[in-house]
């Protein structure tokens, strides 16, 4: 791979020995009395103050939780009294600003239309975080409305929060809609983070920001209280610096959500604790298929993929290379129809559920609000997707039903299921992302490669793990599998991570060259 760039780094404070430590390491320190949750929380708050709006000015955090220090104090008192809720006890977490929290923070999807709105009820996963003893440190910026407003959007920009910058190279993009979580966790603003994905919004920013991201099977994590795009594809998931941290968070937040029927299946399918799959020898004897048709968009990424394949063989995997994962041209149009229909239905229901706390009660009212406030809300790109979605009918329309059936047939029956059965695979691998492009607010995003649609449209799990650096910019490797195969994917991803140690912390370069 190409040598890292050497442009000067932006000013940053002296590194703290606590940063880059894992959940397990920090928990041991707290158990020994060497660290308190309050002290850890304050260290992160100090780092955010020094680096998020100042110094390199990552702009990943859209709002801090005024209650964070109080929560940390409660967790410290509980630990001192002999009560430890689990592995996340006292651990600071950042969540994306499309996830409801019934506290002093707002939930806005980055939109000024919801800027004064505070939910009355926690999202299911926030409830689970609180039960687990995590410290809700704040909310992260995103791509506005989870990047489902405009065909010309710039990832990482919102009307409320402005632009998030990539901590590896500051003038580069963070990708996906979970951009603030990706940048914030990469920059060590919290121990762990949560993003959401409909198609690529966990995997792509995790890959571009050098993180481990898990997009779970749809239904493993409850979605109630999360601003929706598409019920058939939406899920939240972990975005962390290590596979171990992501596995820890994944298990802590699983469970049946009474407001989300999709989670009923998880009762019998979810594993008790995904940390059980953290096996350094997890690649030994595993059959891995390489989806070469999803590569080929960048020679440096191809070289990184070749090195990843060699590392897996060295670790004892049986590699089937190439594996033919089809690239049907009709998948994109069918997915667009599904998302448009489900977005209108889901967003209208969500906004209605927020009652008087929101200024807009429907997608139609939101479109009109944006038009009135275009100077503030749409200075760089419009709302073509909103307008297109508003024209959609009910979910009983034949057009929608046919499109959804096409999506499932192409990604499940003729896609992942068929390929894995044919080659007797434990997982399929492919590049997660291109190297981050230069942010261009005028012209929008510049995607050239990285395929997330197979797992996303199928509702199947995927995990991205750092694969290397291209000119100082991270690229990730995705592992995808059948529904509810998170345990297997974690085992493979962890073994790959331990074999390669590919992740490097960001150095906050101003630009390349």
C-alpha positions in Angstrom: 0.0 0.0 0.0 1.1 3.6 -0.5 3.0 5.4 2.1 1.1 7.6 4.5 0.9 11.3 3.8 3.2 13.7 5.6 1.2 17.0 5.7 1.4 18.8 9.0 -1.0 17.6 11.7 -3.5 20.0 13.3 -2.7 21.0 16.9 -4.0 18.4 19.4 -3.5 18.1 23.2 -1.0 15.6 24.7 -2.3 12.1 24.5 -3.8 10.6 27.6 -2.9 7.1 28.7 -6.6 6.3 29.1 -7.4 6.9 25.5 -7.4 3.9 23.1 -8.0 1.6 26.0 -10.8 -1.0 25.6 -13.9 -1.5 27.7 -12.3 -4.5 29.4 -9.2 -2.6 30.3 -11.0 0.4 31.7 -13.3 -1.9 33.6 -10.4 -3.6 35.3 -8.9 -0.3 36.2 -12.2 0.8 37.8 -12.5 -2.6 39.6 -9.0 -2.1 41.1 -9.8 1.4 42.2 -7.3 2.9 39.8 -9.9 4.9 37.9 -13.5 6.1 38.5 -16.2 6.6 35.9 -16.4 10.3 36.9 -12.6 10.7 36.2 -12.9 8.9 32.8 -16.0 10.9 31.9 -14.2 14.2 32.7 -11.2 13.2 30.6 -13.4 12.7 27.6 -15.2 15.9 28.2 -11.9 17.7 28.4 -10.7 16.1 25.2 -13.9 17.0 23.4 -13.6 20.6 24.6 -10.0 20.8 23.3 -10.5 19.0 20.0 -14.1 19.0 18.8 -14.7 22.7 18.3 -11.1 23.8 18.8 -7.7 22.4 17.7 -8.4 20.1 14.8 -12.1 21.0 15.1 -13.6 17.5 14.3 -17.1 18.7 15.0 -18.3 15.2 15.8 -20.4 16.0 18.9 -23.7 17.8 18.3 -24.7 18.0 21.9 -23.2 17.0 25.3 -25.3 15.4 28.0 -25.5 17.8 31.0 -26.3 14.7 33.2 -23.1 12.8 32.2 -21.1 13.5 35.3 -24.1 12.8 37.5 -24.6 9.4 35.8 -20.9 8.6 36.3 -21.1 9.5 40.0 -24.1 7.1 40.4 -22.2 4.3 38.7 -19.2 4.9 41.0 -21.3 4.8 44.1 -22.9 1.5 42.9 -19.5 0.0 42.2 -18.2 1.1 45.6 -21.3 -0.5 47.1 -20.6 -3.8 45.4 -23.1 -3.5 42.5 -21.7 -3.9 39.0 -24.4 -4.0 36.3 -22.3 -5.6 33.6 -19.3 -4.9 31.3 -20.6 -1.4 30.4 -20.8 -0.2 34.0 -19.4 3.3 34.1 -18.3 3.3 30.4 -18.9 6.5 28.4 -20.8 6.2 25.1 -21.7 8.6 22.3 -24.9 8.0 20.3 -26.1 9.3 17.0 -28.6 12.2 17.0 -31.4 10.3 15.5 -31.8 8.1 18.7 -34.3 9.3 21.3 -33.2 10.0 24.8 -35.7 11.3 27.4 -33.3 13.7 29.2 -32.1 17.3 28.6 -30.8 16.5 25.2 -32.7 16.8 21.9 -33.2 14.3 19.1 -33.2 16.1 15.8 -31.6 14.0 13.0 -29.5 17.2 12.5 -32.5 19.1 11.2 -33.3 22.6 12.4 -37.0 21.6 12.0 -36.6 19.5 15.2 -34.0 21.8 16.9 -36.2 22.4 20.0 -37.6 18.9 20.3 -37.0 16.7 23.3 -38.5 13.1 23.3 -40.6 12.0 26.2 -39.4 8.4 26.1 -36.0 6.7 25.6 -35.3 4.7 22.5 -35.3 1.0 23.5 -31.5 0.8 23.0 -31.0 3.9 25.2 -33.1 2.2 27.9 -30.8 -0.8 27.6 -27.7 1.4 27.8 -29.0 3.0 31.1 -29.8 -0.5 32.5 -26.3 -1.6 31.6 -24.8 1.3 33.5 -23.3 3.1 30.6 -22.6 6.9 30.8 -24.5 8.6 28.0 -21.9 11.3 27.2 -23.7 13.0 24.3 -25.0 12.8 20.8 -23.1 12.9 17.6 -23.6 14.8 14.4 -24.7 12.9 11.3 -25.7 13.3 7.7 -29.0 15.1 8.0 -32.0 12.8 8.2 -29.5 9.9 8.0 -28.5 11.0 4.5 -32.0 10.5 3.0 -32.9 14.1 2.0 -31.1 14.8 -1.2 -29.4 13.0 -4.1 -26.6 15.7 -3.9 -25.9 15.6 -0.2 -22.6 15.9 1.5 -22.1 13.2 4.2 -21.4 14.5 7.6 -23.3 17.8 7.2 -26.4 18.9 9.0 -28.3 22.2 9.2 -28.1 22.0 13.0 -24.6 20.7 13.4 -22.6 21.8 10.4 -19.8 19.6 8.9 -18.0 16.8 10.7 -14.4 16.3 9.7 -12.3 13.1 9.3 -9.8 12.8 12.1 -7.3 11.1 9.8 -7.1 13.8 7.2 -9.3 16.8 8.1 -10.4 17.9 4.7 -11.6 14.4 3.9 -15.1 13.1 4.3 -16.5 10.8 7.1 -19.0 9.0 4.8 -22.3 7.5 5.6 -24.9 9.0 7.9 -23.2 7.9 11.2 -20.4 10.3 10.5 -20.2 11.9 13.9 -20.0 8.6 15.7 -17.3 7.4 13.3 -15.2 10.5 13.7 -15.9 10.9 17.5 -14.9 7.3 18.4 -11.8 7.4 16.1 -10.7 10.6 17.8 -11.2 9.1 21.3 -14.1 11.3 22.4 -15.7 8.2 24.1 -15.0 4.6 24.7 -17.7 3.2 22.5 -20.3 4.6 20.0 -23.6 3.8 18.4 -24.6 4.5 14.8 -27.5 3.5 12.7 -27.7 2.0 9.2 -30.2 1.6 6.4 -27.6 0.8 3.8 -24.0 1.6 4.6 -24.3 4.1 7.4 -22.5 2.0 10.0 -20.2 0.1 7.7 -19.0 2.9 5.5 -18.1 5.6 8.2 -16.6 2.8 10.4 -14.4 1.7 7.5 -13.4 5.3 6.5 -12.7 6.2 10.2 -10.6 3.1 11.0 -13.2 1.5 13.3 -14.9 -1.8 13.8 -18.6 -1.5 12.9 -21.3 -4.1 13.3 -24.6 -3.9 11.4 -26.7 -6.5 13.1 -29.4 -8.7 11.7 -32.5 -6.6 11.5 -34.3 -7.4 14.8 -31.3 -8.1 17.0 -31.5 -4.5 18.4 -34.8 -2.8 19.0 -35.5 0.2 16.7 -38.3 2.0 18.7 -37.4 5.6 19.3 -35.0 5.8 16.4 -35.9 8.2 13.5 -36.6 5.8 10.7 -35.9 5.4 7.0 -37.0 1.9 6.2 -38.4 -0.6 8.6 -37.2 -3.6 6.5 -33.5 -2.4 6.6 -33.0 -0.1 9.6 -30.9 -1.0 12.5 -28.6 0.6 15.1 -25.3 -1.0 15.8 -21.9 -0.7 17.6 -19.1 1.5 16.2 -15.9 0.9 18.3 -12.1 0.8 18.0 -11.9 -3.0 18.6 -13.9 -6.1 17.8 -13.9 -6.9 21.5 -15.6 -3.6 22.4 -18.1 -4.0 19.5 -19.0 -7.5 20.6 -19.4 -6.3 24.2 -21.8 -3.6 23.2 -23.7 -5.8 20.8 -24.6 -8.3 23.5 -25.5 -5.7 26.1 -28.2 -4.0 24.0 -29.9 -7.0 22.4 -33.4 -8.0 23.5 -37.0 -8.0 22.6 -38.4 -4.5 22.1 -42.1 -4.4 22.9 -42.5 -1.5 20.4 -40.7 -3.3 17.6 -42.2 -6.6 16.3 -39.0 -7.4 14.3 -37.2 -8.2 17.6 -39.5 -11.1 18.5 -37.2 -13.5 16.5 -34.2 -12.4 18.5 -35.4 -14.1 21.6 -34.4 -17.5 20.2 -31.7 -16.3 17.8 -29.5 -14.0 19.8 -26.4 -15.2 21.7 -26.2 -14.7 25.5 -22.8 -13.0 25.3 -21.0 -12.3 22.0 -17.7 -12.0 23.9 -17.6 -15.8 23.9 -16.7 -15.6 20.2 -13.5 -13.6 20.7 -11.2 -16.4 19.7 -7.7 -15.6 18.3 -7.8 -18.9 16.3 -11.2 -18.2 14.9 -10.1 -18.3 11.3 -8.5 -21.8 11.5 -10.5 -24.1 9.2 -13.1 -21.4 8.3 -14.2 -21.2 4.7 -14.1 -17.6 3.5 -15.4 -16.4 0.1 -13.8 -13.4 -1.6 -16.4 -11.3 -3.5 -14.0 -10.0 -6.2 -16.8 -8.5 -8.3 -17.3 -6.0 -5.4 -13.6 -5.0 -5.6 -11.6 -3.5 -8.5 -12.5 0.1 -7.9 -9.1 1.2 -6.5 -5.8 -0.6 -7.0 -4.5 0.3 -3.5 -7.7 -1.1 -2.0 -7.2 -4.2 -4.1 -3.7 -4.6 -2.8 -5.0 -4.3 0.8 -7.6 -7.0 0.0 -4.9 -9.3 -1.3 -2.9 -8.8 1.9 -6.0 -9.5 3.9 -6.6 -12.7 2.0 -3.0 -13.8 2.6 -3.3 -13.0 6.3 -6.4 -15.2 6.5 -4.7 -18.1 4.8 -1.8 -17.7 7.2 -4.2 -17.9 10.1 -5.6 -21.2 8.8 -8.6 -20.2 6.7 -9.7 -21.9 3.6 -10.2 -19.1 1.1 -12.5 -19.4 -2.0 -11.2 -16.7 -4.3 -13.0 -15.5 -6.3 -16.5 -16.1 -5.1 -19.1 -14.9 -7.5 -21.6 -12.6 -5.6 -23.9 -11.4 -8.4 -24.3 -7.7 -9.2 -27.9 -7.4 -10.5 -28.6 -4.0 -12.1 -32.3 -4.1 -10.9 -31.4 -4.2 -7.2 -30.7 -0.5 -6.9 -34.0 0.7 -8.4 -36.0 -1.9 -6.4 -34.3 -0.8 -3.1 -35.0 2.9 -3.9 -38.7 2.1 -4.3 -38.8 0.2 -1.0 -37.0 3.0 0.9 -39.2 5.8 -0.5 -42.4 4.0 0.5 -41.1 2.9 3.9 -39.6 6.3 4.7 -42.8 8.2 4.1 -44.8 5.7 6.2 -42.2 5.4 9.0 -41.4 9.1 9.3 -45.1 10.1 9.4 -45.7 7.6 12.2 -42.6 8.8 14.1 -43.4 12.5 13.9 -47.0 11.9 14.9 -45.8 10.0 18.0 -43.7 13.0 19.1 -46.9 15.1 19.6 -46.6 18.8 20.4 -42.9 18.6 20.9 -42.1 18.8 17.2 -42.8 21.7 14.8 -43.7 19.4 11.9 -46.1 16.4 12.1 -45.6 14.8 8.7 -43.2 14.5 5.7 -45.4 17.0 3.8 -45.1 19.5 6.6 -41.3 18.9 6.8 -40.9 19.6 3.1 -42.9 22.8 3.4 -40.8 23.8 6.5 -37.6 23.3 4.6 -38.8 25.4 1.7 -39.6 28.3 4.1 -36.2 27.9 5.9 -34.2 27.1 2.7 -31.5 29.7 3.4 -30.6 28.0 6.8 -31.6 24.4 6.1 -30.7 23.9 2.4 -27.7 26.2 1.6 -25.8 23.4 -0.2 -28.3 20.7 -1.3 -32.1 20.3 -1.6 -34.7 17.7 -0.7 -35.2 15.7 -3.9 -35.6 12.5 -2.0 -38.2 13.9 0.4 -40.2 15.1 -2.5 -39.9 11.8 -4.3 -40.9 9.8 -1.2 -43.9 12.1 -0.6 -45.3 10.9 -3.9 -45.3 7.2 -2.6 -48.5 5.4 -1.7 -49.3 3.0 1.0 -47.3 -0.2 1.7 -50.2 -2.2 0.2 -49.3 -0.9 -3.3 -48.3 -3.6 -5.8 -45.3 -1.4 -6.8 -43.9 -1.5 -3.3 -44.7 -5.2 -2.7 -43.1 -6.3 -6.0 -40.0 -4.2 -5.3 -39.6 -5.7 -1.8 -40.0 -9.2 -3.2 -37.3 -8.4 -5.8 -34.9 -7.1 -3.1 -35.3 -10.3 -1.0 -34.9 -12.6 -4.0 -31.8 -10.9 -5.3 -30.0 -10.4 -2.0 -31.1 -13.5 -0.1 -32.3 -16.4 -2.4 -30.1 -15.7 -5.3 -27.4 -13.8 -3.4 -25.9 -14.4 0.0 -27.8 -17.7 0.8 -27.1 -19.2 -2.6 -23.4 -18.3 -2.7 -22.7 -19.4 0.8 -24.5 -22.7 0.3 -22.7 -23.4 -3.1 -19.2 -22.8 -1.6 -20.1 -24.0 2.0 -18.9 -20.7 3.4 -18.7 -19.3 6.9 -18.6 -15.7 5.5 -18.1 -13.6 2.4 -15.5 -10.8 2.5 -15.3 -7.6 0.4 -13.8 -4.1 0.8 -15.9 -1.9 3.0 -15.0 1.5 1.5 -12.9 3.6 -0.8 -10.3 5.9 0.8 -12.1 9.0 2.0 -12.7 11.6 -0.7 -12.2 15.4 -0.2 -15.3 17.0 1.2 -17.0 19.2 -1.4 -20.1 20.9 -0.1 -20.9 22.4 -3.5 -20.9 19.2 -5.5 -21.7 16.6 -2.9 -20.3 13.1 -2.2 -17.9 11.2 -4.5 -18.4 7.5 -3.9 -16.3 5.2 -6.1 -16.5 1.9 -4.3 -17.5 -0.2 -1.3 -20.6 -2.4 -1.4 -22.9 -2.5 1.6 -26.2 -3.3 -0.1 -26.2 -7.0 0.0 -26.3 -7.3 3.8 -28.4 -4.2 4.2 -31.2 -5.1 1.8 -31.2 -8.7 3.0 -31.4 -7.6 6.6 -28.3 -9.8 7.3 -25.4 -9.0 9.5 -22.1 -7.5 8.5 -18.9 -6.4 10.3 -16.2 -4.1 9.1 -12.7 -4.3 10.5 -9.7 -2.1 9.7 -7.7 -3.6 6.7 -5.0 -1.0 6.3 -4.2 2.6 5.3 -4.0 4.1 1.8 -2.1 7.4 1.9 -2.9 7.6 5.6 -6.6 6.9 5.0 -8.2 3.8 6.5 -9.9 1.1 4.4 -12.0 -1.6 6.0 -12.8 -5.3 5.3 -16.4 -6.4 5.5 -17.5 -9.9 6.7 -21.1 -10.7 5.7 -23.2 -13.8 6.5 -26.6 -15.3 6.9 -29.2 -14.0 9.4 -28.3 -14.3 13.0 -24.7 -15.2 12.3 -23.1 -12.4 14.3 -21.3 -14.9 16.5 -19.5 -16.5 13.6 -18.7 -13.1 12.0 -17.3 -11.8 15.3 -15.1 -14.9 15.6 -13.7 -14.4 12.1 -13.3 -10.6 12.4 -11.6 -10.9 15.8 -9.1 -13.5 14.5 -8.4 -11.2 11.5 -7.9 -8.2 13.7 -5.5 -10.1 16.0 -3.6 -11.5 13.0 -3.1 -8.1 11.2 -3.3 -5.4 13.9 -4.1 -3.0 11.0 -5.8 -0.2 12.9 -3.7 2.9 13.4 -4.9 5.9 15.5 -5.6 9.1 13.6 -2.9 11.8 13.5 -5.2 14.7 12.4 -3.4 15.6 9.2 -4.7 18.9 7.7 -4.6 17.6 4.1 -2.8 15.1 1.8 0.4 16.4 0.2 
